[in-house]
Amino acid sequence: QEGHTAHATSEGALEDARAMMDEYAEMAQDLLAIPVVKGAKSPAERFAGAEETFTIEALMQNGWALQSGTSHFLGQSFGKAFDVTFQDKDGKQQDVWGTSFGASTRLLGALIMTHSDDAGLVLPPRVAPVQVVIVPIPAKKNDAEGKAALEQSLDDLTASLKAAGLRVKVDDRDYIRNGAKYFEWERKGVPLRIELGPRDVAKGSCVFKYRVGSGEKQFVDLSNASKEAVDGLEQMQNDLLDTAKERLASGTTMNASYAEMKAALETDEAGVYPGAGLYLVPWKCNADNEETIKTECKATIRCYPMDVNEAGMAEGKKCFYSGDDATHMALFGRAF
């Protein structure tokens, strides 16, 4: 997704650029269950030609950051370069103030690396193409009555789940063993698997198995299955977000010295879990020092977080690298 806007005033353009950062952050959290840090890039990390770049940064399970969406306040430079003007209220041609913003398929990588596990993909229910897969367990060949009852219950269950707004798949392939089906849908990250066999139908129940959580199967009344599925999937969505929030909080170190950060990050590799994480430190904006840190410990300033900087957290502090008065609180880390 990509967007561009043109404005009559710098204030209007800057407001829109910040608004898009907020939109991306809301989308990441509410749909993908990925909490992010909203912030401004350092001058060295800004989009070329931009006067300000806003970003959302997510923390992956290995402790590395991933830039997950950006929004740029372009000033008038691009308008001048491409001769984009507007007629003001006095009839004069004026250069526009511009923005540019975008989120890409990097978000798919963020989704995979934030939630998945050794068993395969884990998809938050709100964005899963298939939210519920039903695996019917066939009746015995000579059990015509059991087969008919199973088919009726399967149709009713599928209809009730779809009526509740869920995206449902029935895996009735008869050439694949049930165990192989379970493994396949687990690997594909489907949030909820429901098993339904003749014995379950006779008891008026079915079996729920969520992709993440306790790992235990739950026996649910067929009459209440759709409501239980809706509630359970919403709980799973919230649990995934809570887990990721805890990872972000525990993976952010504050008040570290440069020597401590350097020792942790210079050997921090992508395949090491959980990794060193992020470092929120007082910082004096200096491009040369920023480049030195990048060379010495492969860390970059992911952003100047909006919340702590707007709260004035850097005031009265000394830069953790130079010892000079800090101008910002900066979030450092290894990144994809």
Secondary structure, 3 states (H helix, E strand, C coil): CEEEEEECCHHHHHHHHHHHHHHHHHHHHHCCCCCCEEEECCHHHCCCCCCEEEEEEEECCCCCEEEEEEEEEEECHHHHHCCCEEECCCCCEEECEEEEEECCCHHHHHHHHHHCECCECCCCHHHCCCCEEEEECCCCCCCHHHHHHHHHHHHHHHHHHHHCCCCEEECCCCCCCHHHHHHHHHHCCCCEEEEECHHHHHHCEEEEEECCCCCCCEEEEHHHHHHHHHHHHHHHHHHHHHHHHHHHHHCEEECCCHHHHHHHHCCCCCCCCCCCCEEEEEECCCHHHHHHHHHHHCCEEEEEEHHHHHCCCCCCCECCCCCCECCEEEEEECEC
